[in-house]
Every structure is written in C-alpha cells, then in structure tokens.
C-alpha cells in the first residue's frame, strides 16, 4: 500500500511508525506539513492510498481528507478532542489514558475511530509518557488501523463506541491553567503542572525577580530537613530557592520541595532564549544559596534528584545516570567520567550502567558562546560536581 506521512516533524513516533510500516512492505513517503499548498502538491506527487498524520499541529485541509482517507494519531482516549490531550490528562491526574487513530473530518479529533490503545499513567513528564506509553500504543493502534483499512473494514463512530468513548472536548491549555500557586499548591500539584508542560511550553513563573519558564521537576522532599531554616540570605518562604545541585535548584513547596533542573528566560522582545540548567539562567541571583553536595554512593534519605549515583548489590555495582532529555553538556560528561572512574575502584566483581534516554551533546549549552579569557563562566556551567566521591587510591584509566 502507498502511504504518505503528513507530519509537523519527523519525530521519534513518526520514525517508529515509518520503520514498522516499511517492514510490512508498505511504500511509505514523508511530507513535513508546512502549508496547504505544499501539502496538496505532496499528495498529488505521492498519489497515496492512505495518509497518516502521526504528529500534526494544525488541521488537515478538507480538500485533502475529502479525496484521500486520512488517519490522525491522537494522544488521547476515544472521544477526547483538543490540542492539549496529554497535558490535561497529567494535570487532572488521570489513572488511565490512551492513544486513538481516527479518521480526519471537518471537526478536529472528532472523526470515526479505526483503533485505540489504553495504558496506565505514570507520574512522569509529558515527554517521557509520549516517548514510551504513547509511542507503544500508537504503533499498535496504527498497525491495526492499517490492517483494517486494507481489509475494507469501516471505522466506528463515537456513538457506536458508547461508554468506551469517555473523552470530551477540551481547550488548548493556557499558562493560566498551568500557573503554580506556591502558597497553596502541594508538591504533587507542582510536579503535575511542570510535568504537563514538559518539553513545551514550560510553566511561566518568577524566580528571584526573573521571568522564566520551568522544566524538569523532581520531588525533593528528602532534602528539606538539611536546608530548612539554614538558607543564609535566602528567606524560608514557599517558592524560595533553598539550594542548588549540579545546575538544578531546590524550591520550597507547601509540604516539601521540588528540584527544577532547567529554565528558559522569558524573552523581553529580543532574540529567542535557550533552555539551560537553572543555575546558569539565574547566575549571580543565586549568590548565598547553598550547594547541596551528596556523595556518589550515599543512599537516598527520601525523595530527591541526583543525575548520577552508584550502588552495589553484592558483587555487582550499578551506576545510574539520567540527564534531562538524554543530552549531556561538557560538565555532565566530566561528572560521568569521574563516576565511572570511581566505580572501577570499587571491590565489585563487575558493574553495569543504568542510563536514561541518551541523545548526545546538549545543543543549548553548545550554542552558548564561551566568555572571553579572564571572565568567569556563569554559575551552573562549571564542571565542578555537586556529587562528591569518596577518597580512593590511584584510579585506573578508562579502558
């Protein structure tokens, strides 16, 4: 079958679907959705039997879906409509969610359903849920939908699905919906709001008189006892920055604290800004805020955030490392190298690494120009680690 992908970007989900469908013998071509004219030209050239939209940010033109069947992959349960499906599911604490393959019609996300899959929600950022649960469900649902289409089956209307179509139309989630009330929101609520905005658009907030977007939130309740009431020049109030660690900041909540790893300065009408480690964005405003150092092999005393940690299980050592979005800066590479050297000095007979998603160097930090000679690097960019390593004998070089 000749299939045309119409997508806003050739992201991970689109790549997976491309590989799966090509492996089944389908002839798959790709068109990046730019505007109606380009889309119409691509459809005319490809002459597809079916169009699949794995990732779109605008409606498919009626001139297209009226001539060629168009399947839309929607990251929501049957009946759910709107551009912020996964955002609302996270913010409202849905226990179960899903992904639906529906046919494009005039009303966005309201067409008949070809296939769907459900999954259990995790307390995780939107991008993590999208890459794992949504991608897996979408792959299964798309393959089923294509097989049904090839057999000549018909999709099911929302009325025919009955109670299975429990979703509803919801609007685009705005910053007003995501706003954090530091005086009243508990840690769980703060995490949900930042998780729901992960990747894009971030949660708008003010830190130390600076307008920023928040990304990368983690429960930090376990670190509260050592810093509460010992914050130097920083007052102990809700929303206050309590400490830093490896470029992240720890902020007080009603019932604990959250680590926030990355910020993006809100542009003041100038050039677009980059998402960077929080301490790098805040810079000198963090003067007097303590650094929360922790030994590489120290056990967790409660919920916390650590980019790198080491533990042993009998004769097996395990080195954990998980960097934001899987990308590493030079400083993070240095810290990881030191951790590997430490692991090799341990008495464990073997050790293994347990990593999060890895995607290479972080482009945002690489794009930052290095200051002239003699000028100090901004806080958060140094390779000096917050993780401390126990004293060791002469380390062996990396093999």
C-alpha positions in Angstrom: 0.0 0.0 0.0 1.2 3.5 -0.8 1.2 5.6 2.4 2.0 9.2 2.8 3.1 10.6 6.2 1.9 14.1 6.8 3.7 15.3 9.9 4.8 18.5 11.6 8.2 16.9 12.3 9.8 13.5 11.8 9.9 12.8 15.5 10.5 9.6 17.3 7.0 8.4 16.9 6.9 9.1 13.2 10.3 7.3 12.8 9.0 4.2 14.6 5.8 4.1 12.5 7.8 4.5 9.3 10.1 1.6 10.2 7.2 -0.7 11.3 5.1 0.0 8.2 8.0 -0.3 5.8 8.9 -3.6 7.4 5.4 -4.9 6.5 6.1 -4.0 2.8 4.2 -0.7 2.6 5.6 2.1 0.4 5.9 5.0 2.9 6.8 8.6 1.9 7.1 11.6 4.2 5.9 15.2 3.9 6.6 17.8 6.5 3.4 19.8 6.9 4.1 23.5 6.1 1.0 24.9 4.4 -2.0 23.9 2.4 -0.3 24.4 -1.0 2.8 22.3 -0.2 0.6 19.6 1.3 -1.6 19.5 -1.8 1.5 19.2 -4.1 2.9 16.4 -2.0 -0.4 14.4 -2.1 -0.6 14.9 -5.9 3.0 13.7 -6.3 2.7 10.7 -4.0 -0.8 9.6 -5.1 -1.2 7.7 -1.8 -3.8 5.1 -0.9 -3.8 6.4 2.7 -2.4 9.4 4.5 -1.3 9.0 8.2 -0.7 12.1 10.4 1.5 10.9 13.3 2.2 14.4 14.6 0.4 17.4 13.5 -0.2 20.9 14.9 -2.9 22.0 12.5 -6.0 20.6 10.8 -5.7 18.6 7.6 -7.3 20.7 4.8 -10.8 19.5 3.7 -9.5 19.4 0.1 -7.2 16.6 1.2 -9.2 14.4 3.6 -12.3 14.6 1.2 -10.2 12.9 -1.5 -7.9 10.6 0.4 -8.6 8.7 3.6 -6.5 10.4 6.4 -5.7 8.8 9.7 -4.8 11.0 12.6 -2.8 9.7 15.6 -4.3 11.5 18.7 -2.6 11.1 22.1 -5.9 10.7 23.9 -8.7 8.2 24.6 -11.7 7.9 22.2 -13.8 10.9 22.4 -11.1 13.2 23.6 -10.6 16.3 21.5 -8.3 19.2 21.6 -4.5 20.1 21.2 -3.6 19.5 24.9 -4.8 16.0 25.4 -1.8 14.6 27.3 -1.3 17.9 29.2 -4.9 17.7 30.7 -4.5 14.0 31.4 -1.4 14.7 33.5 -2.8 17.8 35.2 -6.1 16.2 36.1 -4.5 13.0 37.4 -6.0 10.5 35.0 -5.1 7.0 36.1 -5.6 5.5 32.6 -5.1 7.2 29.3 -4.7 6.2 25.7 -4.0 6.9 22.1 -6.5 6.8 19.2 -6.3 6.5 15.5 -9.2 8.4 13.9 -10.2 9.5 10.5 -9.9 13.2 9.7 -13.1 15.1 9.3 -14.1 18.8 9.4 -14.2 18.9 13.3 -10.7 18.3 14.6 -10.3 15.0 16.5 -14.0 14.1 16.2 -13.9 11.6 13.3 -14.7 7.9 13.5 -12.2 5.6 15.3 -10.2 3.0 13.5 -8.2 1.7 16.5 -7.2 2.7 20.0 -5.0 1.5 22.9 -5.1 2.3 26.6 -2.3 2.5 29.1 -1.7 3.2 32.8 -0.4 6.6 33.5 2.9 7.2 35.4 3.9 10.1 37.5 6.3 11.3 34.8 6.9 14.2 32.4 4.9 14.6 29.3 7.8 13.8 27.0 8.6 10.6 28.9 4.9 9.4 28.6 4.9 10.4 24.9 8.1 8.5 24.1 7.1 5.3 25.9 3.4 4.7 26.5 2.0 6.9 23.7 4.6 5.7 21.2 4.0 2.0 22.0 0.2 2.4 22.0 0.3 4.4 18.7 2.4 1.8 17.0 0.0 -1.0 17.9 -3.1 1.1 17.0 -1.7 2.3 13.7 -0.8 -1.2 12.5 -4.3 -2.4 13.5 -5.9 0.5 11.7 -3.9 0.0 8.5 -4.7 -3.7 8.5 -8.5 -3.0 9.0 -8.3 -0.4 6.2 -6.6 -2.9 3.9 -9.4 -5.5 4.6 -12.0 -3.0 3.7 -13.4 -2.6 7.2 -15.1 0.6 8.4 -14.3 2.8 11.4 -16.6 3.1 14.4 -18.4 6.3 15.2 -18.1 7.7 18.8 -21.8 6.8 19.2 -21.1 3.2 18.4 -18.3 3.1 20.9 -20.7 4.1 23.6 -19.1 4.2 27.1 -15.7 3.4 25.6 -15.7 6.9 24.2 -15.5 8.6 27.5 -13.3 11.5 26.4 -14.5 15.0 25.9 -13.5 18.2 24.1 -11.0 20.3 26.0 -9.4 23.6 25.0 -5.8 24.5 24.5 -4.1 24.6 27.9 -3.0 28.1 28.7 -0.4 29.4 31.1 -3.2 30.5 33.4 -4.1 26.8 33.7 -0.5 25.8 34.4 0.3 28.6 36.8 1.8 27.5 40.2 0.3 28.9 43.4 3.3 28.4 45.6 1.3 29.4 48.7 -1.3 26.7 48.3 -0.2 24.0 45.7 1.3 20.9 47.3 4.3 19.1 45.9 2.2 16.7 43.9 0.3 19.6 42.2 3.5 21.5 41.4 5.1 18.4 39.8 1.9 17.7 37.8 1.9 21.2 36.4 5.5 21.2 35.4 5.2 17.6 34.0 2.2 18.6 31.9 4.3 21.4 30.3 7.5 19.4 29.8 9.2 19.9 26.5 6.8 22.6 25.5 5.7 25.2 26.6 7.1 25.1 30.1 5.4 26.7 33.1 5.8 30.5 33.4 6.9 31.7 36.8 9.0 34.3 38.5 12.2 33.3 40.4 14.4 35.9 42.1 12.7 38.7 40.1 13.3 37.0 36.8 10.6 35.8 34.4 11.3 32.2 33.4 9.8 29.0 32.1 10.2 25.9 34.3 11.2 22.5 33.1 12.4 19.2 34.6 10.7 18.8 38.0 11.5 16.2 40.6 10.3 15.6 44.2 12.8 17.0 46.6 11.1 16.3 50.0 14.0 14.2 51.2 16.4 17.3 51.0 14.2 19.6 53.0 15.4 18.8 56.6 19.1 19.7 55.9 18.2 23.2 54.4 15.1 24.3 56.2 15.9 27.3 58.3 19.6 27.2 57.2 19.4 29.2 54.0 21.8 32.1 54.6 20.5 35.2 53.0 17.5 33.5 51.3 14.3 33.7 53.3 12.5 30.4 54.1 9.2 31.0 52.3 7.1 28.9 49.9 8.6 29.1 46.4 12.0 30.2 47.8 15.2 28.7 46.3 16.6 26.5 49.1 19.7 25.0 47.4 21.4 24.1 44.2 22.9 20.9 42.9 24.6 20.3 39.6 22.9 23.2 37.9 19.4 22.5 39.4 17.6 24.5 42.0 15.5 23.3 45.0 12.3 25.3 45.7 10.2 25.1 48.8 6.6 23.9 48.5 3.7 23.8 51.0 4.6 20.3 52.1 8.2 19.8 50.9 10.2 20.9 47.9 10.8 20.3 44.2 14.0 20.2 42.2 13.8 22.1 39.0 16.6 21.3 36.6 16.1 23.7 33.7 14.8 27.2 33.0 14.2 29.3 29.9 14.3 33.0 30.3 11.2 34.7 29.0 12.4 36.9 26.1 11.8 40.6 26.5 11.2 41.3 22.9 14.8 40.4 21.8 16.2 37.2 20.5 14.7 33.8 21.5 16.3 32.3 24.6 17.5 28.8 25.2 16.5 26.2 27.8 19.5 25.8 30.1 20.4 24.5 33.5 18.5 26.5 36.1 21.6 27.8 37.9 23.1 29.0 34.7 20.0 31.1 33.9 19.8 32.6 37.3 23.5 33.3 37.6 24.5 35.8 40.2 21.0 36.0 41.6 21.8 32.7 43.4 24.6 34.3 45.5 24.3 32.9 49.0 22.3 29.9 48.1 24.0 26.7 49.4 25.1 23.9 47.2 23.6 20.5 48.2 26.5 18.2 47.8 26.0 14.5 48.1 28.3 11.5 47.9 28.1 9.4 44.8 27.3 6.3 46.8 25.2 7.8 49.5 21.8 6.2 50.0 18.7 8.4 49.4 17.2 9.7 52.6 13.9 10.3 50.8 12.6 11.7 47.5 15.4 13.6 45.8 17.1 14.4 42.5 20.5 13.1 41.5 21.9 13.0 38.0 24.4 10.3 38.9 24.5 7.8 41.7 26.3 4.5 42.4 25.1 1.5 44.4 26.2 -2.1 44.9 24.2 -5.3 45.1 26.6 -8.0 46.4 29.4 -8.3 43.8 27.6 -6.1 41.2 27.9 -2.4 41.1 25.3 -0.3 39.3 26.0 3.2 38.0 22.8 5.2 37.4 22.7 8.3 35.3 19.8 10.2 33.7 20.3 13.5 32.1 17.5 15.9 31.0 16.1 14.8 27.6 19.1 12.4 27.3 21.6 15.1 26.3 24.9 15.8 28.1 26.9 19.0 28.5 30.6 19.0 28.9 30.3 19.4 32.7 27.9 16.4 32.8 30.4 14.3 30.7 33.1 15.2 33.2 31.0 14.2 36.2 30.0 10.9 34.5 33.6 10.1 33.7 34.6 10.7 37.3 31.8 8.4 38.4 33.0 5.7 36.1 36.5 6.0 37.4 35.1 5.7 41.0 33.1 2.6 40.1 36.2 0.9 38.7 37.9 1.3 42.0 35.2 -0.5 43.9 35.6 -4.2 45.0 32.5 -5.2 43.0 33.5 -8.0 40.6 31.5 -6.4 37.8 29.5 -3.2 37.3 26.9 -2.1 34.9 25.3 1.2 33.9 21.7 2.0 34.1 21.0 5.1 31.9 18.1 7.1 31.0 17.5 8.0 27.3 20.7 9.2 25.6 20.8 11.6 22.6 24.3 13.0 22.7 25.5 16.6 23.5 23.0 19.2 24.5 22.8 21.7 21.8 21.5 24.6 24.0 24.7 24.7 26.0 26.9 24.2 23.0 25.2 27.2 21.4 26.2 29.4 24.3 29.3 31.4 23.4 32.3 30.9 25.8 33.1 34.2 27.7 36.4 36.0 26.9 39.6 35.0 28.6 39.6 36.1 32.2 35.9 36.3 32.6 34.4 33.6 34.9 31.9 31.1 33.5 28.3 31.6 34.6 27.2 29.7 37.6 26.0 26.2 36.6 28.4 25.8 33.7 31.5 24.7 35.7 32.5 21.1 35.7 33.0 21.1 39.5 30.5 18.5 40.7 27.9 18.7 43.5 28.3 14.9 43.7 31.3 14.1 45.9 33.4 11.0 45.5 34.9 9.1 48.5 38.7 9.0 48.8 40.2 6.4 46.5 43.6 5.0 45.6 45.1 5.7 42.2 42.2 5.3 39.7 42.7 3.1 36.8 42.3 4.8 33.4 39.2 4.2 31.4 39.5 1.2 29.1 
